Amino acid sequence: MDPEALSAALLAVIAPLAEARRAGASSGLTAADLPLDRPKNRDHGDWASNAALKLAKVVGANPREFAAEIASGLASVDGIASVEVAGPGFINIRLDAATAGSLAKTIVDAGAAFGTGTARAGEVINLEFVSANPTGPIHLGGTRWAAVGDSLARIFSSQGADVSREYYFNDHGAQIDRFARSLVAAHDGAPTPEDGYGGGYILDIARRVALAYDGDIDALDASDKQEAFRAIGVDFMFDEIKASLHEFGVDFDVYFHENDLHESGAVQRAIARLQELGHMYESDGALWLRTTDFGDDKDRVVIKSDGNPAYISGDLAYYLNKRERGFNRCIIMLGADHHGYVQRMMAMAAAFGDEPGVNLQILIGQMVNLVKDGQPMRMSKRAGTVVTLEDLVEIVGVDAARYSLVRSSTDSNLDIDLDVLQKRTNDNPVFYVQYAHARTHNVGRNAAASGVDRSEFAPELLTHESESALLGALQEFPRVVAFAAEVREPHRIARYLEELAGLYHRWYDSCRVIPLGDGAVESVHRTRLWLNDATGQVLRNGLSLLGVGAPERM
């Protein structure tokens, strides 16, 4: 009996009891209104509900007395072994062993589909993340968003959403000019411009541009020479960024060029739309968006008095473009330095008639610090000034890098101890989880060699305390994934996997799948193999949602 089935049973018992106490009390009541939780102390049962406390006032009953009535009705439901009332009206439910154990077969039969759902069906999500300027390698902040963003896309998709991963290619603005000047200086052997970019990668790209240019690049005048380095160099840099992300397991569905917004007339269309809605006005020779009407601290200039577009003009055009492409959820993942950007963006969405926090959502990620030999790692071999995606992957590998970046809430700064991630011990969280998965395969191989197969399934035999705890955790996986999608927090899956791995290791130490010595293969051994394989499947499904491999041998 899964949580949905148990909630339905709870509703079937409560609805007539509520109606008998007060006419109309059950009107509109659904299973979703009757929460179930896993008790922290498993001695209190498999599931707990505070439904009686929640509904007591509505039905005009003493909570504990109402809980007793509910408990009496639940006790006769097939699959429930016992029901107890605790405290002021909590209901503790214990499933019978066969009902609880049947989950193992359900998981194995479902395979990769276990944990998927339809909670996000109908959501067409544009997920924009990384979007680093094509002026250098991806730094650690962008790397964190690469891992988190790709994981979120996987999680959303698993819950029925239609997701498009999008990279906003910033090829319009002063940073590109600084990049071009830096390339020219490197080519000419001149010092890096004061506001330019340094690092060995600049010299590498400058050399490649000179070789790729069709003709003598030094014969060009200064303006044409800078434009040549700009056009070719940006393409080379962006190709490197895309290659690095691909090796990191992150590929985008759309690469959107900022420059297209200005050349296609999209900015003018966005301004025209807002003028039609009555939210634009002129003052001091400039064109303004009245964002204070929508919670911003001040109105924003869209077209400056010199006729040039302000930065927000591109944001207006880009957001409208996304909505016109059919996305009803636009999620943007930004670095900590963009925190002050949120209010104006939400006001912008509201000005277009959308609902901030629904049609537009902005996630802010905090900084990442690498620690090596107890000291912060600050320098990159190639970039010179910042540690990059390539640096992290070179030291610990893709799996450890992705997992370590995802396993903590993005609301907090993250310190990654590289020494720990290089260990093959339980101190290393990704090793701990991957080893649990590899162990399930090793158990399967040894079981096959000993004549233990899944030809029989007797779930009522899964009665050991460690089996009950393991089954309870496996049952939670679909809810963990659905909640991670709802709150946009993939770290909840990582932490769940670590807990599941610990419960599996304890079960492995307590319950044998293979008979001792020359002992006969019994029903319990075959049934435990189902539980072993179910655990491996859930570990594999969870790691896949994080874009992390699930090795069969370690």
Secondary structure, 3 states (H helix, E strand, C coil): CCHHHHHHHHHHHHHHHHHHHCCCCCCCCCHHHCCCECCCCHHHCCEEECHHHHHHHHHCCCHHHHHHHHHHHHCCCCCEEEEEEECCCEEEEEECHHHHHCHHHHHHHHHHHCCCCCCCCCCEEEEECCCCCCCCCCEHHHHHHHHHHHHHHHHHHHCCCEEEEEEEECCCCHHHHHHHHHHHHHHHCCCCCCCCCCCHHHHHHHHHHHHHCCCCHHHCCHHHHHHHHHHHHHHHHHHHHHHHHHHCCCCCCEEEEHHHHHHCCHHHHHHHHHHHCCCEEEECCEEEECHHHHCCCCCEEEECCCCCECHHHHHHHHHHHHHHCCCCEEEEEEEHHHHHHHHHHHHHHHHCCCCECCCEEEEEECCEEEEECCEEECCCCCCCCCCEHHHHHHHHCHHHHHHHHHCCCCCCCEEEEHHHHCCCCCCCHHHHHHHHHHHHHHHHHHHHHCCCCCCCCCHHHCCCHHHHHHHHHHHHHHHHHHHHHHHCCCHHHHHHHHHHHHHHHHHHHHCCCCCCCCCCCCHHHHHHHHHHHHHHHHHHHHHHHCCCCCCCCC
